[in-house]
Amino acid sequence: MLMRGIGFDSSAKVAFQSHAHTDHFVSGEVIYSTKATKFLSHLRKEGFYREIDFRKTFYIGDYKAKLYPAGHMLGSAGIKLWLDTGTIFYTGDTKWFKLRTAEKSCFPRADILIIEATFGVPSFTFPSPKEAEKKLIAFIEDILERGRKPVLYVNQMGKAQEVMKILDLHGYTVKASRDMIKVAKIYEKFGIKFHNISKDGDVVLRAHRPPRVGNAFSPWELTVSGFGQLKLSNHADFWELMRIIEKVKPERIFTVYGYSREFARILEGIGYIADSIAPDSYLTPYC
């Protein structure tokens, strides 16, 4: 979206890119992001990125700003701006609970909150990452005991590395794609090490989309996603989103992505001033 000439995960002369997933790629004369997002983005696209450290004051356009860890993947960030009449915070894709391969998220107080709503309805209630990790390892152990090789379907940037690290800590090797390994090498530059990459691993990671729910899965296959069989998600579920709102304490909320309209209606029903906006909209906030 665009706000006062600044792109929030949207292309503009001056743009902020929250993380390195392709659906959030932007172009612009200057793209503000964290160093990790810059490195990861450069695996797939070019662009002039200005690296910003978390919690360091800088100026984007005419406005003072700070980046805060979003917890979605390595380097993911939300941005807070100080406007003439108040403050605004954009979460980008975010996570309340700490993941093994992402910085712990932080949510500052702001007058206006722009929050993702990928899983913005109560039916999306996920186990904590630790609980999901236990379920993952139980699945791996069960399939290996049956004499089969487990196959996990994962997003190759972010989710793959999270699963690789979990399996590393539990003593399992992984057979990963070339692209997953390229991303893992960037993670290692930022201190997240992997010691379990193998040409013939105990567990196979695949990036392509598995068959839809209506089609048959093999018992040794598992989709690791908020929309998949194992709910180890890099996104906040509904109740995590509510925690974020309680932490930020905004006077006004804009919801974006996923179940944006439904989430805004729910928030209005419990007393918040909330509106749904499209990712490509031009936002004119007021405080």
PyMOL commands that set and color helices and strands:
alter all, ss='L'
color gray80, all
select helices_A, chain A and resi 22-24+35-41+129-145+159-169+178-189+238-248+260-269
alter helices_A, ss='H'
color red, helices_A
select strands_A, chain A and resi 2-3+6-8+14-16+30-33+49-51+58-60+63-69+77-82+87-90+112-116+151-153+174-175+203-206+221-223+252-256+274-276
alter strands_A, ss='S'
color yellow, strands_A
deselect
rebuild
show_as cartoon
